[in-house]
Amino acid sequence: MPVEPPIPQPDAPPAETPATPGIAPAEAPPMPAPSQPDAPAQPTAPPPEVSPPTPDVDVPSPGTTMG
């Protein structure tokens, strides 16, 4: 019987992991995403990064016209 309790214990760690603030975000990133404003800001970062390349292509266009 004493050996049976140790088996259910491993099941308890997984439940305690999400409770931890350090392992919770790493184990369940989607959960902290809606709760944390930093997560939603990440998806918005990709679009802005694509914006710079667009203007970059526009810069060479005028440069060629000047030449």
PDB file of N, CA, C and O in Angstrom, chain B, residues numbered from 101:
ATOM      1  N   MET B 101       0.847  -1.217   0.000  1.00  0.00           N
ATOM      2  CA  MET B 101       0.000   0.000   0.000  1.00  0.00           C
ATOM      3  C   MET B 101       0.883   1.270   0.000  1.00  0.00           C
ATOM      4  O   MET B 101       0.580   2.247  -0.685  1.00  0.00           O
ATOM      5  N   PRO B 102       1.948   1.234   0.760  1.00  0.00           N
ATOM      6  CA  PRO B 102       2.836   2.433   0.824  1.00  0.00           C
ATOM      7  C   PRO B 102       3.478   2.701  -0.537  1.00  0.00           C
ATOM      8  O   PRO B 102       3.929   3.812  -0.816  1.00  0.00           O
ATOM      9  N   VAL B 103       3.511   1.673  -1.369  1.00  0.00           N
ATOM     10  CA  VAL B 103       4.135   1.866  -2.696  1.00  0.00           C
ATOM     11  C   VAL B 103       3.114   2.500  -3.650  1.00  0.00           C
ATOM     12  O   VAL B 103       3.486   3.125  -4.643  1.00  0.00           O
ATOM     13  N   GLU B 104       1.830   2.331  -3.337  1.00  0.00           N
ATOM     14  CA  GLU B 104       0.795   2.902  -4.240  1.00  0.00           C
ATOM     15  C   GLU B 104       0.757   4.438  -4.146  1.00  0.00           C
ATOM     16  O   GLU B 104       0.633   5.104  -5.173  1.00  0.00           O
ATOM     17  N   PRO B 105       0.859   4.994  -2.973  1.00  0.00           N
ATOM     18  CA  PRO B 105       0.840   6.478  -2.823  1.00  0.00           C
ATOM     19  C   PRO B 105       1.918   7.148  -3.663  1.00  0.00           C
ATOM     20  O   PRO B 105       1.650   8.179  -4.280  1.00  0.00           O
ATOM     21  N   PRO B 106       3.115   6.606  -3.707  1.00  0.00           N
ATOM     22  CA  PRO B 106       4.199   7.213  -4.512  1.00  0.00           C
ATOM     23  C   PRO B 106       3.807   7.287  -5.993  1.00  0.00           C
ATOM     24  O   PRO B 106       4.236   8.202  -6.695  1.00  0.00           O
ATOM     25  N   ILE B 107       3.015   6.356  -6.466  1.00  0.00           N
ATOM     26  CA  ILE B 107       2.623   6.360  -7.895  1.00  0.00           C
ATOM     27  C   ILE B 107       1.743   7.591  -8.200  1.00  0.00           C
ATOM     28  O   ILE B 107       1.972   8.288  -9.188  1.00  0.00           O
ATOM     29  N   PRO B 108       0.751   7.848  -7.358  1.00  0.00           N
ATOM     30  CA  PRO B 108      -0.131   9.016  -7.597  1.00  0.00           C
ATOM     31  C   PRO B 108       0.639  10.320  -7.412  1.00  0.00           C
ATOM     32  O   PRO B 108       0.244  11.355  -7.949  1.00  0.00           O
ATOM     33  N   GLN B 109       1.716  10.276  -6.668  1.00  0.00           N
ATOM     34  CA  GLN B 109       2.499  11.514  -6.429  1.00  0.00           C
ATOM     35  C   GLN B 109       3.005  12.109  -7.756  1.00  0.00           C
ATOM     36  O   GLN B 109       2.914  13.320  -7.960  1.00  0.00           O
ATOM     37  N   PRO B 110       3.525  11.283  -8.640  1.00  0.00           N
ATOM     38  CA  PRO B 110       4.020  11.791  -9.939  1.00  0.00           C
ATOM     39  C   PRO B 110       2.911  12.537 -10.675  1.00  0.00           C
ATOM     40  O   PRO B 110       3.174  13.458 -11.448  1.00  0.00           O
ATOM     41  N   ASP B 111       1.685  12.132 -10.427  1.00  0.00           N
ATOM     42  CA  ASP B 111       0.549  12.796 -11.090  1.00  0.00           C
ATOM     43  C   ASP B 111       0.350  14.194 -10.487  1.00  0.00           C
ATOM     44  O   ASP B 111      -0.114  15.113 -11.162  1.00  0.00           O
ATOM     45  N   ALA B 112       0.707  14.332  -9.215  1.00  0.00           N
ATOM     46  CA  ALA B 112       0.519  15.624  -8.524  1.00  0.00           C
ATOM     47  C   ALA B 112       1.516  16.665  -9.057  1.00  0.00           C
ATOM     48  O   ALA B 112       1.136  17.822  -9.235  1.00  0.00           O
ATOM     49  N   PRO B 113       2.754  16.297  -9.312  1.00  0.00           N
ATOM     50  CA  PRO B 113       3.760  17.258  -9.835  1.00  0.00           C
ATOM     51  C   PRO B 113       3.254  17.995 -11.076  1.00  0.00           C
ATOM     52  O   PRO B 113       3.409  19.214 -11.156  1.00  0.00           O
ATOM     53  N   PRO B 114       2.669  17.317 -12.023  1.00  0.00           N
ATOM     54  CA  PRO B 114       2.158  17.980 -13.244  1.00  0.00           C
ATOM     55  C   PRO B 114       1.162  19.078 -12.875  1.00  0.00           C
ATOM     56  O   PRO B 114       1.136  20.135 -13.505  1.00  0.00           O
ATOM     57  N   ALA B 115       0.343  18.825 -11.853  1.00  0.00           N
ATOM     58  CA  ALA B 115      -0.671  19.822 -11.449  1.00  0.00           C
ATOM     59  C   ALA B 115       0.038  20.981 -10.757  1.00  0.00           C
ATOM     60  O   ALA B 115      -0.389  22.130 -10.865  1.00  0.00           O
ATOM     61  N   GLU B 116       1.112  20.679 -10.052  1.00  0.00           N
ATOM     62  CA  GLU B 116       1.837  21.759  -9.342  1.00  0.00           C
ATOM     63  C   GLU B 116       2.679  22.566 -10.347  1.00  0.00           C
ATOM     64  O   GLU B 116       2.981  23.736 -10.111  1.00  0.00           O
ATOM     65  N   THR B 117       3.036  21.958 -11.418  1.00  0.00           N
ATOM     66  CA  THR B 117       3.880  22.660 -12.412  1.00  0.00           C
ATOM     67  C   THR B 117       3.161  23.913 -12.932  1.00  0.00           C
ATOM     68  O   THR B 117       3.757  24.990 -12.968  1.00  0.00           O
ATOM     69  N   PRO B 118       1.908  23.788 -13.329  1.00  0.00           N
ATOM     70  CA  PRO B 118       1.166  24.958 -13.851  1.00  0.00           C
ATOM     71  C   PRO B 118       1.036  26.034 -12.775  1.00  0.00           C
ATOM     72  O   PRO B 118       0.983  27.224 -13.086  1.00  0.00           O
ATOM     73  N   ALA B 119       0.984  25.617 -11.515  1.00  0.00           N
ATOM     74  CA  ALA B 119       0.838  26.584 -10.408  1.00  0.00           C
ATOM     75  C   ALA B 119       2.123  27.408 -10.310  1.00  0.00           C
ATOM     76  O   ALA B 119       2.090  28.576  -9.923  1.00  0.00           O
ATOM     77  N   THR B 120       3.244  26.796 -10.661  1.00  0.00           N
ATOM     78  CA  THR B 120       4.524  27.540 -10.570  1.00  0.00           C
ATOM     79  C   THR B 120       4.557  28.641 -11.647  1.00  0.00           C
ATOM     80  O   THR B 120       4.195  28.388 -12.796  1.00  0.00           O
ATOM     81  N   PRO B 121       4.975  29.820 -11.291  1.00  0.00           N
ATOM     82  CA  PRO B 121       5.021  30.931 -12.265  1.00  0.00           C
ATOM     83  C   PRO B 121       6.183  30.776 -13.242  1.00  0.00           C
ATOM     84  O   PRO B 121       6.172  31.357 -14.327  1.00  0.00           O
ATOM     85  N   GLY B 122       7.175  29.998 -12.854  1.00  0.00           N
ATOM     86  CA  GLY B 122       8.361  29.821 -13.730  1.00  0.00           C
ATOM     87  C   GLY B 122       8.122  28.707 -14.733  1.00  0.00           C
ATOM     88  O   GLY B 122       8.497  28.823 -15.899  1.00  0.00           O
ATOM     89  N   ILE B 123       7.496  27.624 -14.279  1.00  0.00           N
ATOM     90  CA  ILE B 123       7.269  26.474 -15.187  1.00  0.00           C
ATOM     91  C   ILE B 123       5.902  26.615 -15.880  1.00  0.00           C
ATOM     92  O   ILE B 123       5.695  26.074 -16.966  1.00  0.00           O
ATOM     93  N   ALA B 124       4.995  27.330 -15.257  1.00  0.00           N
ATOM     94  CA  ALA B 124       3.633  27.460 -15.823  1.00  0.00           C
ATOM     95  C   ALA B 124       3.716  28.077 -17.224  1.00  0.00           C
ATOM     96  O   ALA B 124       3.147  27.516 -18.160  1.00  0.00           O
ATOM     97  N   PRO B 125       4.390  29.185 -17.396  1.00  0.00           N
ATOM     98  CA  PRO B 125       4.472  29.837 -18.724  1.00  0.00           C
ATOM     99  C   PRO B 125       5.171  28.942 -19.744  1.00  0.00           C
ATOM    100  O   PRO B 125       4.816  28.940 -20.923  1.00  0.00           O
ATOM    101  N   ALA B 126       6.153  28.191 -19.290  1.00  0.00           N
ATOM    102  CA  ALA B 126       6.913  27.336 -20.227  1.00  0.00           C
ATOM    103  C   ALA B 126       6.081  26.105 -20.589  1.00  0.00           C
ATOM    104  O   ALA B 126       6.157  25.599 -21.708  1.00  0.00           O
ATOM    105  N   GLU B 127       5.289  25.633 -19.631  1.00  0.00           N
ATOM    106  CA  GLU B 127       4.503  24.410 -19.885  1.00  0.00           C
ATOM    107  C   GLU B 127       3.213  24.793 -20.640  1.00  0.00           C
ATOM    108  O   GLU B 127       2.814  24.103 -21.578  1.00  0.00           O
ATOM    109  N   ALA B 128       2.576  25.880 -20.231  1.00  0.00           N
ATOM    110  CA  ALA B 128       1.311  26.285 -20.884  1.00  0.00           C
ATOM    111  C   ALA B 128       1.430  27.720 -21.384  1.00  0.00           C
ATOM    112  O   ALA B 128       0.913  28.636 -20.745  1.00  0.00           O
ATOM    113  N   PRO B 129       2.095  27.931 -22.502  1.00  0.00           N
ATOM    114  CA  PRO B 129       2.280  29.288 -23.053  1.00  0.00           C
ATOM    115  C   PRO B 129       0.960  29.918 -23.500  1.00  0.00           C
ATOM    116  O   PRO B 129       0.791  31.130 -23.365  1.00  0.00           O
ATOM    117  N   PRO B 130       0.023  29.132 -24.026  1.00  0.00           N
ATOM    118  CA  PRO B 130      -1.263  29.690 -24.489  1.00  0.00           C
ATOM    119  C   PRO B 130      -2.067  30.234 -23.322  1.00  0.00           C
ATOM    120  O   PRO B 130      -2.803  31.207 -23.482  1.00  0.00           O
ATOM    121  N   MET B 131      -1.938  29.620 -22.143  1.00  0.00           N
ATOM    122  CA  MET B 131      -2.721  30.085 -20.979  1.00  0.00           C
ATOM    123  C   MET B 131      -2.260  31.485 -20.541  1.00  0.00           C
ATOM    124  O   MET B 131      -3.084  32.390 -20.408  1.00  0.00           O
ATOM    125  N   PRO B 132      -0.974  31.664 -20.320  1.00  0.00           N
ATOM    126  CA  PRO B 132      -0.446  32.973 -19.874  1.00  0.00           C
ATOM    127  C   PRO B 132      -0.562  34.022 -20.985  1.00  0.00           C
ATOM    128  O   PRO B 132      -0.532  35.222 -20.710  1.00  0.00           O
ATOM    129  N   ALA B 133      -0.688  33.592 -22.181  1.00  0.00           N
ATOM    130  CA  ALA B 133      -0.765  34.541 -23.308  1.00  0.00           C
ATOM    131  C   ALA B 133      -1.996  35.446 -23.158  1.00  0.00           C
ATOM    132  O   ALA B 133      -1.855  36.669 -23.179  1.00  0.00           O
ATOM    133  N   PRO B 134      -3.186  34.878 -23.007  1.00  0.00           N
ATOM    134  CA  PRO B 134      -4.413  35.699 -22.887  1.00  0.00           C
ATOM    135  C   PRO B 134      -4.405  36.500 -21.597  1.00  0.00           C
ATOM    136  O   PRO B 134      -5.012  37.569 -21.526  1.00  0.00           O
ATOM    137  N   SER B 135      -3.723  35.993 -20.573  1.00  0.00           N
ATOM    138  CA  SER B 135      -3.699  36.678 -19.266  1.00  0.00           C
ATOM    139  C   SER B 135      -2.656  37.799 -19.311  1.00  0.00           C
ATOM    140  O   SER B 135      -2.876  38.886 -18.775  1.00  0.00           O
ATOM    141  N   GLN B 136      -1.522  37.522 -19.955  1.00  0.00           N
ATOM    142  CA  GLN B 136      -0.424  38.527 -20.003  1.00  0.00           C
ATOM    143  C   GLN B 136      -0.535  39.372 -21.280  1.00  0.00           C
ATOM    144  O   GLN B 136      -0.764  38.827 -22.359  1.00  0.00           O
ATOM    145  N   PRO B 137      -0.378  40.670 -21.169  1.00  0.00           N
ATOM    146  CA  PRO B 137      -0.451  41.553 -22.358  1.00  0.00           C
ATOM    147  C   PRO B 137       0.804  41.423 -23.218  1.00  0.00           C
ATOM    148  O   PRO B 137       0.842  41.896 -24.354  1.00  0.00           O
ATOM    149  N   ASP B 138       1.812  40.789 -22.673  1.00  0.00           N
ATOM    150  CA  ASP B 138       3.076  40.624 -23.431  1.00  0.00           C
ATOM    151  C   ASP B 138       2.881  39.579 -24.540  1.00  0.00           C
ATOM    152  O   ASP B 138       3.464  39.679 -25.620  1.00  0.00           O
ATOM    153  N   ALA B 139       2.045  38.576 -24.241  1.00  0.00           N
ATOM    154  CA  ALA B 139       1.827  37.491 -25.219  1.00  0.00           C
ATOM    155  C   ALA B 139       1.124  38.054 -26.465  1.00  0.00           C
ATOM    156  O   ALA B 139       1.565  37.799 -27.585  1.00  0.00           O
ATOM    157  N   PRO B 140       0.061  38.800 -26.285  1.00  0.00           N
ATOM    158  CA  PRO B 140      -0.671  39.364 -27.443  1.00  0.00           C
ATOM    159  C   PRO B 140       0.209  40.347 -28.222  1.00  0.00           C
ATOM    160  O   PRO B 140       0.017  40.538 -29.423  1.00  0.00           O
ATOM    161  N   ALA B 141       1.143  40.949 -27.556  1.00  0.00           N
ATOM    162  CA  ALA B 141       2.021  41.936 -28.234  1.00  0.00           C
ATOM    163  C   ALA B 141       2.985  41.190 -29.163  1.00  0.00           C
ATOM    164  O   ALA B 141       3.425  41.738 -30.173  1.00  0.00           O
ATOM    165  N   GLN B 142       3.306  39.957 -28.824  1.00  0.00           N
ATOM    166  CA  GLN B 142       4.260  39.193 -29.666  1.00  0.00           C
ATOM    167  C   GLN B 142       3.686  38.984 -31.073  1.00  0.00           C
ATOM    168  O   GLN B 142       4.374  39.238 -32.062  1.00  0.00           O
ATOM    169  N   PRO B 143       2.456  38.534 -31.169  1.00  0.00           N
ATOM    170  CA  PRO B 143       1.841  38.300 -32.494  1.00  0.00           C
ATOM    171  C   PRO B 143       1.784  39.609 -33.295  1.00  0.00           C
ATOM    172  O   PRO B 143       1.791  39.587 -34.526  1.00  0.00           O
ATOM    173  N   THR B 144       1.729  40.722 -32.606  1.00  0.00           N
ATOM    174  CA  THR B 144       1.661  42.024 -33.306  1.00  0.00           C
ATOM    175  C   THR B 144       3.065  42.432 -33.778  1.00  0.00           C
ATOM    176  O   THR B 144       3.209  43.275 -34.663  1.00  0.00           O
ATOM    177  N   ALA B 145       4.078  41.833 -33.185  1.00  0.00           N
ATOM    178  CA  ALA B 145       5.472  42.199 -33.540  1.00  0.00           C
ATOM    179  C   ALA B 145       5.813  41.690 -34.953  1.00  0.00           C
ATOM    180  O   ALA B 145       6.466  42.409 -35.709  1.00  0.00           O
ATOM    181  N   PRO B 146       5.401  40.505 -35.320  1.00  0.00           N
ATOM    182  CA  PRO B 146       5.711  39.953 -36.658  1.00  0.00           C
ATOM    183  C   PRO B 146       5.235  40.889 -37.773  1.00  0.00           C
ATOM    184  O   PRO B 146       5.998  41.165 -38.698  1.00  0.00           O
ATOM    185  N   PRO B 147       4.023  41.373 -37.712  1.00  0.00           N
ATOM    186  CA  PRO B 147       3.520  42.271 -38.775  1.00  0.00           C
ATOM    187  C   PRO B 147       4.413  43.511 -38.927  1.00  0.00           C
ATOM    188  O   PRO B 147       4.793  43.856 -40.046  1.00  0.00           O
ATOM    189  N   PRO B 148       4.750  44.179 -37.827  1.00  0.00           N
ATOM    190  CA  PRO B 148       5.611  45.384 -37.901  1.00  0.00           C
ATOM    191  C   PRO B 148       6.975  45.048 -38.505  1.00  0.00           C
ATOM    192  O   PRO B 148       7.575  45.860 -39.209  1.00  0.00           O
ATOM    193  N   GLU B 149       7.447  43.846 -38.220  1.00  0.00           N
ATOM    194  CA  GLU B 149       8.781  43.468 -38.758  1.00  0.00           C
ATOM    195  C   GLU B 149       8.708  43.363 -40.288  1.00  0.00           C
ATOM    196  O   GLU B 149       9.690  43.634 -40.977  1.00  0.00           O
ATOM    197  N   VAL B 150       7.574  42.980 -40.799  1.00  0.00           N
ATOM    198  CA  VAL B 150       7.434  42.828 -42.265  1.00  0.00           C
ATOM    199  C   VAL B 150       7.298  44.219 -42.897  1.00  0.00           C
ATOM    200  O   VAL B 150       7.558  44.396 -44.088  1.00  0.00           O
ATOM    201  N   SER B 151       6.892  45.193 -42.093  1.00  0.00           N
ATOM    202  CA  SER B 151       6.695  46.562 -42.613  1.00  0.00           C
ATOM    203  C   SER B 151       8.042  47.174 -43.026  1.00  0.00           C
ATOM    204  O   SER B 151       8.147  47.753 -44.108  1.00  0.00           O
ATOM    205  N   PRO B 152       9.053  47.054 -42.191  1.00  0.00           N
ATOM    206  CA  PRO B 152      10.384  47.624 -42.516  1.00  0.00           C
ATOM    207  C   PRO B 152      10.891  47.153 -43.882  1.00  0.00           C
ATOM    208  O   PRO B 152      11.379  47.970 -44.663  1.00  0.00           O
ATOM    209  N   PRO B 153      10.787  45.868 -44.183  1.00  0.00           N
ATOM    210  CA  PRO B 153      11.276  45.346 -45.477  1.00  0.00           C
ATOM    211  C   PRO B 153      10.524  46.013 -46.633  1.00  0.00           C
ATOM    212  O   PRO B 153      11.110  46.267 -47.686  1.00  0.00           O
ATOM    213  N   THR B 154       9.260  46.292 -46.449  1.00  0.00           N
ATOM    214  CA  THR B 154       8.467  46.911 -47.535  1.00  0.00           C
ATOM    215  C   THR B 154       9.042  48.289 -47.886  1.00  0.00           C
ATOM    216  O   THR B 154       9.302  48.568 -49.056  1.00  0.00           O
ATOM    217  N   PRO B 155       9.241  49.148 -46.884  1.00  0.00           N
ATOM    218  CA  PRO B 155       9.804  50.496 -47.145  1.00  0.00           C
ATOM    219  C   PRO B 155      11.229  50.383 -47.681  1.00  0.00           C
ATOM    220  O   PRO B 155      11.679  51.220 -48.464  1.00  0.00           O
ATOM    221  N   ASP B 156      11.920  49.352 -47.253  1.00  0.00           N
ATOM    222  CA  ASP B 156      13.316  49.171 -47.714  1.00  0.00           C
ATOM    223  C   ASP B 156      13.322  49.022 -49.242  1.00  0.00           C
ATOM    224  O   ASP B 156      14.211  49.532 -49.923  1.00  0.00           O
ATOM    225  N   VAL B 157      12.330  48.326 -49.757  1.00  0.00           N
ATOM    226  CA  VAL B 157      12.277  48.098 -51.215  1.00  0.00           C
ATOM    227  C   VAL B 157      11.905  49.412 -51.909  1.00  0.00           C
ATOM    228  O   VAL B 157      12.279  49.652 -53.058  1.00  0.00           O
ATOM    229  N   ASP B 158      11.165  50.250 -51.192  1.00  0.00           N
ATOM    230  CA  ASP B 158      10.740  51.536 -51.778  1.00  0.00           C
ATOM    231  C   ASP B 158      11.936  52.488 -51.835  1.00  0.00           C
ATOM    232  O   ASP B 158      12.024  53.348 -52.712  1.00  0.00           O
ATOM    233  N   VAL B 159      12.841  52.314 -50.890  1.00  0.00           N
ATOM    234  CA  VAL B 159      14.014  53.223 -50.831  1.00  0.00           C
ATOM    235  C   VAL B 159      14.891  53.038 -52.079  1.00  0.00           C
ATOM    236  O   VAL B 159      15.319  54.022 -52.681  1.00  0.00           O
ATOM    237  N   PRO B 160      15.159  51.796 -52.467  1.00  0.00           N
ATOM    238  CA  PRO B 160      16.017  51.549 -53.646  1.00  0.00           C
ATOM    239  C   PRO B 160      15.326  52.058 -54.914  1.00  0.00           C
ATOM    240  O   PRO B 160      15.998  52.452 -55.867  1.00  0.00           O
ATOM    241  N   SER B 161      14.012  52.053 -54.934  1.00  0.00           N
ATOM    242  CA  SER B 161      13.270  52.499 -56.132  1.00  0.00           C
ATOM    243  C   SER B 161      13.611  53.969 -56.426  1.00  0.00           C
ATOM    244  O   SER B 161      14.040  54.297 -57.532  1.00  0.00           O
ATOM    245  N   PRO B 162      13.421  54.848 -55.435  1.00  0.00           N
ATOM    246  CA  PRO B 162      13.721  56.282 -55.642  1.00  0.00           C
ATOM    247  C   PRO B 162      15.213  56.478 -55.891  1.00  0.00           C
ATOM    248  O   PRO B 162      15.607  57.349 -56.667  1.00  0.00           O
ATOM    249  N   GLY B 163      16.031  55.682 -55.242  1.00  0.00           N
ATOM    250  CA  GLY B 163      17.490  55.815 -55.407  1.00  0.00           C
ATOM    251  C   GLY B 163      17.867  55.548 -56.861  1.00  0.00           C
ATOM    252  O   GLY B 163      18.739  56.223 -57.407  1.00  0.00           O
ATOM    253  N   THR B 164      17.230  54.585 -57.483  1.00  0.00           N
ATOM    254  CA  THR B 164      17.564  54.260 -58.882  1.00  0.00           C
ATOM    255  C   THR B 164      17.097  55.402 -59.795  1.00  0.00           C
ATOM    256  O   THR B 164      17.751  55.723 -60.788  1.00  0.00           O
ATOM    257  N   THR B 165      15.975  55.999 -59.447  1.00  0.00           N
ATOM    258  CA  THR B 165      15.447  57.097 -60.284  1.00  0.00           C
ATOM    259  C   THR B 165      16.417  58.279 -60.229  1.00  0.00           C
ATOM    260  O   THR B 165      16.664  58.942 -61.236  1.00  0.00           O
ATOM    261  N   MET B 166      16.953  58.527 -59.055  1.00  0.00           N
ATOM    262  CA  MET B 166      17.886  59.666 -58.888  1.00  0.00           C
ATOM    263  C   MET B 166      19.138  59.402 -59.747  1.00  0.00           C
ATOM    264  O   MET B 166      19.677  60.303 -60.391  1.00  0.00           O
ATOM    265  N   GLY B 167      19.573  58.141 -59.729  1.00  0.00           N
ATOM    266  CA  GLY B 167      20.790  57.804 -60.484  1.00  0.00           C
ATOM    267  C   GLY B 167      20.477  57.941 -61.970  1.00  0.00           C
ATOM    268  O   GLY B 167      21.348  57.708 -62.808  1.00  0.00           O
TER     269      GLY B 167
END
